[in-house]
Amino acid sequence: MTINDPSDVMTIAFVSIEYPPRLFGGLGAYITDITDAFTGLGHDMIIATPNENNSLPVHEIQGGGEGECNVKDNLDNVKGEIEVFRQQSLSDRDTAELFLSQETWDTWGDMGVDFLCDLLSYNHLAASRIVELMRNGRSIDICVGHDWLDLPAAMTIKKETGIPTIYHVHSTEAGRSLGNLNPQIQRFENRSANYVDALITVSNAMKDELVSMGVPQDKIYVCYNGVDVKRFDPENARPSNISKLRKEYGIGESDRVVLFIGRLEEVKGAAKLVLAMPDVLEKYPDTKLVLVGKGTQEGLIRGMISDNHLESSVLLNTDYLPDDEKIDHYAMSDVCVFPSFYEPFGIVAIEAMAMEKSVVVGARGTSGLREIVVTPPSDNPTGMHVNPHDPQDIAWGITEIFDSGYAKVWGKNGRKRVLEMFTWEVVSRQTLDVYRNVIAKVERV
């Protein structure tokens, strides 16, 4: 079948805690862009997602009809429809807490129990909505739950309807917690992996982690994330805004700019990057590090900046950046650095590469960044791999790019690599092929 065959068009259900305008991070960016890509190919989407204190529409239909799509060769230029159900949780903690185990209290704590009760209520309502639609005759081809937060609903939908169900693994509890894991979440992830029909994950490194957890290898598919290359394009940078940015940050015209964008959490490695700066400055004293993000390590990082007398060289911005401002920040930089300790994929890396920036990335443990970024002596390198736990190694990666004089060449290599492997056109078609494969397997059983 081809995409122009109407019988190939699917209705796909997503259960996701993030969907516009309720967005927190990389998952929300993925859900938004892959949904747009699928509907651009003529597929219909049903999204079950939380409400926000009843401030958002409970039921909303988006898209449909004719329109410009970000994927080529769509079904006669007719976009699919997105039907959104925003479920406001009806948590009853007063009842639930009477039945919770001591392990739950010890593991989650008082605020965590509030979150858990709220989350389970949302999942129950989301599952009820999808099951009701199907029992009333709505045809849905496949259901996808994103990370453990949406798996209670996805598993219930599968149990009640038999629909092919995928667990899309963007990270695991063991990895993102850096060893300080919640054992209940970990057990639930393992149970879910065994229950669903297939798992999709975002890198081969993540697949290896899942196999080490006991998930059968033939049940796991790898589909990379993508980036909107029309949006993240050097041509969209605004020179006047870049000049204004440099003045706001106090960056001179000849200064080199190192950029970090991400959450200020231990797992993202921003603190180690700050500690790398004295070595970078010793060799290249005209370097400025711009850190953009917020998180629990903000105070720690401010202290590091002060203790190491880096106030004039390390510039912290905790504001949220819309895409146009993010694009200007990428354009302003010479090198982008993402020294994550654990990064199943790393969307910021492909954003930077799409903007023709060379990158330095953490490449230890579970690191999709290691698959994204090509290093010398390979053909067409795009950046450097470093040990994110070692500030000296991070400094080495940055200064190696400066020493080489190839930052701009490697940046152009990066955009070329993104256009070949990480566009939403490529990613959406690969993902849809997995969906069809899983549906066919379930039908044969």
Secondary structure, DSSP 8 states (H G I E B T S, - for coil): --TTSGGG--EEEEE-S-BTTB--SHHHHHHHHHHHHHHHTT-EEEEEEE-STT-S-SEEEEE-SB---SSSS-STTB--EEEEEEE-----HHHHGGG--HHHHHHHHHHHHHHHHHHHHHHHHHHHHHHHHHHTT----EEEEESGGGHHHHHHHHHHH---EEEEES--HHHHTTT---HHHHHHHHHHHHHSSEEEES-HHHHHHHHHTT--GGGEEE----B-TTTS-GGG--HHHHHHHHHHHT--TT-EEEEEES--SGGGTHHHHHHHHHHHHHH-TTEEEEEE--STTHHHHHHHHHHTT-TTTEEEE-S---HHHHHHHHHH-SEEEE--SSBSS-HHHHHHHHTT-EEEEE-SSSBTHHHH---TTSSS--EEEE-TT-HHHHHHHHHHHHHHT-HHHHHHHHHHHHHHH-BHHHHHHHHHHHHHHHHHHHHH-
